[in-house]
């Protein structure tokens, strides 16, 4: 096994790290907390110029046609920097379902960063399963009319289009909605991560179905399964940087005339954290390799997101204890990672949903 990055992948990693450092340092991350738009236009523009937005999209639609391995490299750096971008929701989830459905008209604009498409999935009283979708879609000639309420819609204020999951005669399907429609009401939701999320109310909203009737839920699940590998990579990147700054603090901060890291209990906490982060990274790259090579990821993708998300949460919780009271103050960076670790652990599929998917794959 060769677990090293190729020279090209190392160059990609260094480039993304440099872009995040220049266009979205942690000071900018702080400034964008609870912002209505939620991402830095300069960073998004730079990502477009470097072909990072369409990194994994087909070349015929303006993408770079890179594999999931390169995607994992990019997402580890985005996680390391806590870079708030609509990349996942627009260039991975929305572009992914559009590509699967054969509705490719928007893909070139998505790849160029000119169009942002968000997804409206979760509902106030529903879970992660198909039964949780209660928003209705009724036919109105060649189009459809949607009614319902969606929660936790990322970057809805910045989106040019919304991909909405709704229940029609053939079951749950995907529909394309214009957020400027008078029947759409956006209400910002404040979260533990202070990121950009919205409640979206749909009242007699005109929509176009994406793909064939009855194909929407399957397309959504397959796209999110692949996207889970990138979410795992994002969590690994965040966990590794959080651990790095905690190790440095344990070296610099002295108590009883010696560094915190000299105390055995602290040293063992840090060694456990390093072991977990390395394990999460290896599992994530294994899942990315399997995806890149056409292997099954039914187990690997949810395993990677589950373990990486849990690791990020546990590492930052340990880090908060090592930093002590100051770690909870806004002046320290570790609290930024601690809050996002919990939010990312719950986002898209949470631990219980991931465990169900793993159990299904193992026991089927």
PAROFI-387283 format. One record per residue (C-alpha): z negated, x negated, y negated; residue in one letter. Coordinates in steps of 0.2 Angstrom, whole numbers, plus 5000, padded with zeros to 4 digits. Example, Ala and Ser with C-alpha at 12.3 -4.5 7.8 and 13.67 -1.06 7.14 Angstrom:
// residues 2
+------+------+------+---------+
|    Z |    X |    Y | residuo |
+------+------+------+---------+
| 4961 | 4938 | 5022 |       a |
| 4964 | 4932 | 5005 |       s |
+------+------+------+---------+
//
This chain:
// residues 364
+------+------+------+---------+
|    Z |    X |    Y | residuo |
+------+------+------+---------+
| 5000 | 5000 | 5000 |       x |
| 5004 | 4994 | 4983 |       x |
| 4992 | 5002 | 4970 |       x |
| 4998 | 4992 | 4955 |       x |
| 5009 | 5000 | 4941 |       x |
| 5027 | 4994 | 4940 |       x |
| 5031 | 4983 | 4925 |       x |
| 5040 | 4999 | 4918 |       x |
| 5025 | 5010 | 4921 |       x |
| 5014 | 4997 | 4912 |       x |
| 5025 | 4997 | 4897 |       x |
| 5025 | 5016 | 4897 |       x |
| 5006 | 5015 | 4897 |       x |
| 5005 | 5003 | 4883 |       x |
| 5017 | 5013 | 4873 |       x |
| 5008 | 5029 | 4875 |       x |
| 4991 | 5020 | 4871 |       x |
| 4998 | 5013 | 4855 |       x |
| 5006 | 5029 | 4850 |       x |
| 4989 | 5038 | 4852 |       x |
| 4979 | 5024 | 4843 |       x |
| 4991 | 5025 | 4828 |       x |
| 4994 | 5043 | 4827 |       x |
| 4979 | 5052 | 4834 |       x |
| 4963 | 5041 | 4834 |       x |
| 4947 | 5049 | 4837 |       x |
| 4944 | 5052 | 4818 |       x |
| 4960 | 5063 | 4819 |       x |
| 4953 | 5072 | 4835 |       x |
| 4937 | 5076 | 4825 |       x |
| 4947 | 5083 | 4810 |       x |
| 4957 | 5094 | 4822 |       x |
| 4942 | 5102 | 4830 |       x |
| 4943 | 5121 | 4828 |       x |
| 4959 | 5119 | 4818 |       x |
| 4971 | 5134 | 4818 |       x |
| 4986 | 5124 | 4824 |       x |
| 4976 | 5112 | 4834 |       x |
| 4988 | 5096 | 4835 |       x |
| 4994 | 5082 | 4824 |       x |
| 5012 | 5085 | 4818 |       x |
| 5015 | 5066 | 4816 |       x |
| 5009 | 5063 | 4834 |       x |
| 5020 | 5077 | 4841 |       x |
| 5035 | 5070 | 4831 |       x |
| 5032 | 5053 | 4838 |       x |
| 5031 | 5059 | 4855 |       x |
| 5048 | 5068 | 4853 |       x |
| 5056 | 5052 | 4846 |       x |
| 5050 | 5042 | 4861 |       x |
| 5056 | 5055 | 4873 |       x |
| 5039 | 5058 | 4879 |       x |
| 5039 | 5077 | 4878 |       x |
| 5054 | 5079 | 4889 |       x |
| 5048 | 5065 | 4900 |       x |
| 5049 | 5075 | 4917 |       x |
| 5063 | 5087 | 4912 |       x |
| 5080 | 5085 | 4919 |       x |
| 5092 | 5074 | 4909 |       x |
| 5105 | 5089 | 4907 |       x |
| 5092 | 5098 | 4896 |       x |
| 5088 | 5082 | 4886 |       x |
| 5074 | 5076 | 4897 |       x |
| 5070 | 5058 | 4904 |       x |
| 5069 | 5064 | 4922 |       x |
| 5054 | 5053 | 4926 |       x |
| 5044 | 5056 | 4941 |       x |
| 5026 | 5063 | 4943 |       x |
| 5020 | 5045 | 4943 |       x |
| 5026 | 5041 | 4926 |       x |
| 5019 | 5058 | 4921 |       x |
| 5002 | 5053 | 4928 |       x |
| 5002 | 5037 | 4918 |       x |
| 5006 | 5047 | 4902 |       x |
| 4992 | 5059 | 4905 |       x |
| 4979 | 5046 | 4908 |       x |
| 4982 | 5039 | 4891 |       x |
| 4982 | 5057 | 4883 |       x |
| 4966 | 5060 | 4892 |       x |
| 4959 | 5043 | 4886 |       x |
| 4963 | 5047 | 4868 |       x |
| 4958 | 5066 | 4870 |       x |
| 4975 | 5068 | 4861 |       x |
| 4976 | 5087 | 4857 |       x |
| 4995 | 5091 | 4860 |       x |
| 5004 | 5107 | 4867 |       x |
| 5013 | 5095 | 4879 |       x |
| 5005 | 5103 | 4895 |       x |
| 5007 | 5121 | 4890 |       x |
| 5025 | 5119 | 4883 |       x |
| 5034 | 5104 | 4892 |       x |
| 5025 | 5106 | 4909 |       x |
| 5020 | 5124 | 4912 |       x |
| 5032 | 5134 | 4901 |       x |
| 5047 | 5123 | 4904 |       x |
| 5042 | 5122 | 4922 |       x |
| 5043 | 5141 | 4925 |       x |
| 5059 | 5143 | 4914 |       x |
| 5067 | 5130 | 4925 |       x |
| 5062 | 5138 | 4941 |       x |
| 5068 | 5155 | 4935 |       x |
| 5085 | 5148 | 4929 |       x |
| 5081 | 5153 | 4911 |       x |
| 5086 | 5136 | 4904 |       x |
| 5091 | 5141 | 4886 |       x |
| 5075 | 5135 | 4878 |       x |
| 5073 | 5118 | 4888 |       x |
| 5083 | 5107 | 4876 |       x |
| 5073 | 5113 | 4861 |       x |
| 5057 | 5111 | 4871 |       x |
| 5062 | 5093 | 4876 |       x |
| 5065 | 5088 | 4858 |       x |
| 5049 | 5095 | 4852 |       x |
| 5057 | 5108 | 4841 |       x |
| 5051 | 5123 | 4850 |       x |
| 5033 | 5125 | 4856 |       x |
| 5031 | 5138 | 4870 |       x |
| 5013 | 5143 | 4876 |       x |
| 5007 | 5153 | 4891 |       x |
| 4997 | 5169 | 4890 |       x |
| 4989 | 5171 | 4908 |       x |
| 4970 | 5174 | 4909 |       x |
| 4962 | 5191 | 4904 |       x |
| 4945 | 5196 | 4898 |       x |
| 4940 | 5205 | 4915 |       x |
| 4951 | 5196 | 4926 |       x |
| 4950 | 5180 | 4936 |       x |
| 4963 | 5166 | 4941 |       x |
| 4970 | 5177 | 4955 |       x |
| 4985 | 5188 | 4955 |       x |
| 4974 | 5203 | 4954 |       x |
| 4967 | 5198 | 4938 |       x |
| 4983 | 5202 | 4929 |       x |
| 4982 | 5219 | 4922 |       x |
| 4993 | 5218 | 4907 |       x |
| 5007 | 5230 | 4910 |       x |
| 5026 | 5229 | 4908 |       x |
| 5037 | 5244 | 4907 |       x |
| 5056 | 5244 | 4907 |       x |
| 5064 | 5250 | 4891 |       x |
| 5083 | 5249 | 4894 |       x |
| 5087 | 5231 | 4897 |       x |
| 5071 | 5224 | 4890 |       x |
| 5052 | 5227 | 4893 |       x |
| 5037 | 5233 | 4883 |       x |
| 5020 | 5224 | 4886 |       x |
| 5003 | 5231 | 4883 |       x |
| 4987 | 5221 | 4886 |       x |
| 4975 | 5207 | 4880 |       x |
| 4975 | 5189 | 4885 |       x |
| 4962 | 5176 | 4882 |       x |
| 4962 | 5157 | 4880 |       x |
| 4980 | 5156 | 4875 |       x |
| 4982 | 5137 | 4870 |       x |
| 4991 | 5133 | 4853 |       x |
| 4996 | 5152 | 4851 |       x |
| 4997 | 5150 | 4832 |       x |
| 5009 | 5135 | 4833 |       x |
| 5020 | 5143 | 4847 |       x |
| 5038 | 5149 | 4844 |       x |
| 5037 | 5159 | 4860 |       x |
| 5024 | 5165 | 4873 |       x |
| 5027 | 5166 | 4892 |       x |
| 5016 | 5181 | 4897 |       x |
| 5011 | 5186 | 4914 |       x |
| 5011 | 5205 | 4916 |       x |
| 5012 | 5218 | 4930 |       x |
| 5028 | 5228 | 4932 |       x |
| 5035 | 5239 | 4945 |       x |
| 5039 | 5223 | 4956 |       x |
| 5022 | 5215 | 4954 |       x |
| 5017 | 5201 | 4942 |       x |
| 5031 | 5193 | 4933 |       x |
| 5034 | 5182 | 4918 |       x |
| 5040 | 5188 | 4901 |       x |
| 5046 | 5179 | 4885 |       x |
| 5038 | 5186 | 4869 |       x |
| 5040 | 5182 | 4851 |       x |
| 5022 | 5179 | 4844 |       x |
| 5028 | 5185 | 4827 |       x |
| 5032 | 5203 | 4834 |       x |
| 5021 | 5216 | 4824 |       x |
| 5013 | 5221 | 4840 |       x |
| 5006 | 5204 | 4843 |       x |
| 4988 | 5200 | 4836 |       x |
| 4981 | 5183 | 4837 |       x |
| 4962 | 5180 | 4835 |       x |
| 4956 | 5162 | 4837 |       x |
| 4943 | 5159 | 4850 |       x |
| 4930 | 5145 | 4847 |       x |
| 4927 | 5135 | 4863 |       x |
| 4915 | 5121 | 4868 |       x |
| 4930 | 5109 | 4866 |       x |
| 4933 | 5115 | 4849 |       x |
| 4952 | 5116 | 4854 |       x |
| 4965 | 5128 | 4848 |       x |
| 4964 | 5144 | 4859 |       x |
| 4967 | 5162 | 4855 |       x |
| 4965 | 5180 | 4860 |       x |
| 4982 | 5188 | 4861 |       x |
| 4983 | 5207 | 4859 |       x |
| 4999 | 5215 | 4865 |       x |
| 5003 | 5232 | 4859 |       x |
| 5020 | 5239 | 4863 |       x |
| 5028 | 5222 | 4862 |       x |
| 5046 | 5219 | 4866 |       x |
| 5049 | 5206 | 4879 |       x |
| 5062 | 5198 | 4891 |       x |
| 5059 | 5196 | 4909 |       x |
| 5060 | 5178 | 4915 |       x |
| 5069 | 5176 | 4932 |       x |
| 5072 | 5189 | 4945 |       x |
| 5060 | 5204 | 4948 |       x |
| 5045 | 5199 | 4959 |       x |
| 5047 | 5180 | 4957 |       x |
| 5035 | 5177 | 4943 |       x |
| 5019 | 5174 | 4951 |       x |
| 5026 | 5162 | 4964 |       x |
| 5035 | 5153 | 4950 |       x |
| 5019 | 5152 | 4940 |       x |
| 5008 | 5146 | 4955 |       x |
| 5021 | 5132 | 4960 |       x |
| 5022 | 5126 | 4943 |       x |
| 5003 | 5125 | 4940 |       x |
| 5001 | 5117 | 4957 |       x |
| 5012 | 5102 | 4951 |       x |
| 5004 | 5103 | 4934 |       x |
| 4987 | 5101 | 4942 |       x |
| 4991 | 5083 | 4946 |       x |
| 4994 | 5079 | 4927 |       x |
| 4978 | 5088 | 4923 |       x |
| 4969 | 5077 | 4936 |       x |
| 4976 | 5062 | 4927 |       x |
| 4971 | 5068 | 4910 |       x |
| 4953 | 5070 | 4917 |       x |
| 4953 | 5052 | 4925 |       x |
| 4959 | 5045 | 4908 |       x |
| 4945 | 5053 | 4899 |       x |
| 4932 | 5048 | 4912 |       x |
| 4937 | 5030 | 4912 |       x |
| 4936 | 5028 | 4893 |       x |
| 4919 | 5037 | 4892 |       x |
| 4913 | 5025 | 4906 |       x |
| 4919 | 5010 | 4896 |       x |
| 4910 | 5015 | 4880 |       x |
| 4895 | 5019 | 4890 |       x |
| 4895 | 5002 | 4899 |       x |
| 4897 | 4993 | 4882 |       x |
| 4883 | 5003 | 4875 |       x |
| 4872 | 4998 | 4890 |       x |
| 4876 | 4980 | 4886 |       x |
| 4873 | 4981 | 4867 |       x |
| 4857 | 4992 | 4866 |       x |
| 4841 | 4984 | 4870 |       x |
| 4825 | 4991 | 4875 |       x |
| 4809 | 4981 | 4879 |       x |
| 4818 | 4966 | 4874 |       x |
| 4832 | 4967 | 4886 |       x |
| 4849 | 4977 | 4887 |       x |
| 4849 | 4994 | 4895 |       x |
| 4861 | 4988 | 4908 |       x |
| 4848 | 4976 | 4915 |       x |
| 4837 | 4991 | 4921 |       x |
| 4841 | 4994 | 4939 |       x |
| 4842 | 5013 | 4937 |       x |
| 4854 | 5012 | 4923 |       x |
| 4865 | 4999 | 4932 |       x |
| 4865 | 5010 | 4948 |       x |
| 4870 | 5025 | 4938 |       x |
| 4885 | 5015 | 4931 |       x |
| 4890 | 5008 | 4947 |       x |
| 4891 | 5026 | 4955 |       x |
| 4901 | 5031 | 4940 |       x |
| 4913 | 5017 | 4942 |       x |
| 4915 | 5021 | 4960 |       x |
| 4919 | 5039 | 4957 |       x |
| 4931 | 5036 | 4943 |       x |
| 4941 | 5023 | 4954 |       x |
| 4941 | 5036 | 4968 |       x |
| 4947 | 5050 | 4956 |       x |
| 4961 | 5038 | 4950 |       x |
| 4967 | 5033 | 4968 |       x |
| 4967 | 5052 | 4973 |       x |
| 4977 | 5057 | 4958 |       x |
| 4990 | 5043 | 4960 |       x |
| 4991 | 5048 | 4979 |       x |
| 4995 | 5066 | 4973 |       x |
| 5007 | 5060 | 4960 |       x |
| 5016 | 5049 | 4973 |       x |
| 5017 | 5064 | 4985 |       x |
| 5025 | 5075 | 4972 |       x |
| 5037 | 5061 | 4966 |       x |
| 5043 | 5059 | 4984 |       x |
| 5045 | 5077 | 4989 |       x |
| 5029 | 5077 | 5000 |       x |
| 5017 | 5092 | 5001 |       x |
| 5004 | 5093 | 4988 |       x |
| 4996 | 5109 | 4993 |       x |
| 4980 | 5100 | 4997 |       x |
| 4982 | 5084 | 4987 |       x |
| 4985 | 5093 | 4970 |       x |
| 4969 | 5104 | 4970 |       x |
| 4959 | 5090 | 4978 |       x |
| 4964 | 5078 | 4964 |       x |
| 4960 | 5091 | 4950 |       x |
| 4944 | 5096 | 4958 |       x |
| 4937 | 5078 | 4960 |       x |
| 4944 | 5071 | 4944 |       x |
| 4937 | 5086 | 4934 |       x |
| 4920 | 5085 | 4943 |       x |
| 4920 | 5066 | 4940 |       x |
| 4924 | 5067 | 4921 |       x |
| 4910 | 5080 | 4920 |       x |
| 4897 | 5070 | 4929 |       x |
| 4901 | 5053 | 4921 |       x |
| 4900 | 5060 | 4904 |       x |
| 4883 | 5069 | 4908 |       x |
| 4876 | 5053 | 4914 |       x |
| 4883 | 5044 | 4899 |       x |
| 4874 | 5056 | 4888 |       x |
| 4858 | 5052 | 4896 |       x |
| 4861 | 5033 | 4894 |       x |
| 4865 | 5035 | 4876 |       x |
| 4850 | 5046 | 4873 |       x |
| 4847 | 5058 | 4859 |       x |
| 4860 | 5049 | 4848 |       x |
| 4874 | 5053 | 4861 |       x |
| 4873 | 5071 | 4855 |       x |
| 4876 | 5068 | 4837 |       x |
| 4893 | 5070 | 4830 |       x |
| 4894 | 5052 | 4824 |       x |
| 4895 | 5046 | 4842 |       x |
| 4911 | 5047 | 4852 |       x |
| 4903 | 5051 | 4869 |       x |
| 4899 | 5069 | 4864 |       x |
| 4918 | 5072 | 4861 |       x |
| 4921 | 5067 | 4879 |       x |
| 4906 | 5077 | 4886 |       x |
| 4912 | 5093 | 4878 |       x |
| 4930 | 5091 | 4884 |       x |
| 4925 | 5086 | 4901 |       x |
| 4917 | 5103 | 4904 |       x |
| 4931 | 5113 | 4896 |       x |
| 4944 | 5104 | 4906 |       x |
| 4934 | 5107 | 4922 |       x |
| 4935 | 5125 | 4919 |       x |
| 4953 | 5126 | 4912 |       x |
| 4968 | 5132 | 4922 |       x |
| 4960 | 5133 | 4939 |       x |
| 4941 | 5130 | 4940 |       x |
| 4931 | 5122 | 4954 |       x |
| 4929 | 5138 | 4964 |       x |
| 4948 | 5142 | 4963 |       x |
| 4952 | 5125 | 4968 |       x |
| 4941 | 5125 | 4983 |       x |
| 4949 | 5141 | 4988 |       x |
| 4966 | 5133 | 4988 |       x |
| 4960 | 5118 | 4997 |       x |
| 4951 | 5128 | 5010 |       x |
| 4967 | 5139 | 5012 |       x |
| 4978 | 5124 | 5015 |       x |
| 4965 | 5116 | 5027 |       x |
| 4962 | 5131 | 5037 |       x |
| 4979 | 5139 | 5037 |       x |
+------+------+------+---------+
//
